[in-house]
Amino acid sequence: MSILWTIFIGLIAGALAKFIMPGKDPGGIIITILIGIAGSIVFTYLGEFLGFYEPGQTAGFIGATIGAIILLAIYRLFKKPGA
């Protein structure tokens, strides 16, 4: 059940991140889920570094969304113009 919950939260967090930052980004439901899951991982480590979380804690829904927004921003920095 944990994997299904992670996928569901990843989908919602990724979709919310794409809604907050509209534009031409890699699309599709699978990519959206992966962005949300990766965002959760990114913000878990960032949160531990900044002292938001104790070691072993994971980012919640808001953290996953913030992490997904960070990933979309990084993608846009390195995306070729016009591509």
N, C-alpha and C positions, 0 to 999 in steps of 0.2 A: 504494500500500500504506500510505502514511503516514496518509491520511485514514481508512482502515478501522481502523488501529491506534488512532488518536485516538478514534474512535467507540467502539471496544471498551473502551479504558481509561476513557472517559467513562461508559459504561454501568456498569462495575464500580465505579468511584469513586462515582458517584451512588447506586447501590444500597447500597453500604457506608455512605454518609452517611445514607441513609434508615433503614438498619438500626440505626445508632448513635443516631440521633435519631428514634425512632418518633413517629408522630402524624399528624394530618390535614394533609397537604401536597399540593401539586399532584401528581397521579399520572400513571401511564402510562409506558410504556417510553421514548417520545420525550422526555418531560419529564425523566425520570431521566437519560438520556444528555446532554441539554442542561445539566442541573445539574452533572453531572460535568465536562463540557467547560468550562463557565463557571467552575467551581471551580478548574480547572487554570489558566485565564487569570488569575483573581483572585490565586491564590497565586503565580503566576509574578511578577506585579508587586509583590506584597507581599514576596515573598522577595528580589527585587532591592532593594527599599527597605530591608529589614532586613539586607541583606548576606549572605543565604544563597546567592544565585545571582549569577553574573557577568552583565553585560548580554549578552543573546542566548541565555542558557540558559533552559530551560523547566522547569516543575515536573514531578516524577515522579508516580508513582502515589500515594504518601503525601501529597504536596503537593496533588494534585488532590482527594483525599478530604478533607483539611483545608479546602481552599477551598470544597468543596461543603457541608461542615458550616457554614462561616461564612455561606454564602448561605442555607441553610435557617434559620439563627438570625435573620438579617436579615429574611427573609420572615415569620417568626413574630412579630417585633417590630412589623411594620407591618400584619399581618393583623387584620381587624376581629374583635372577640370574637363568637363564635357563628356566624361565617361559615365 
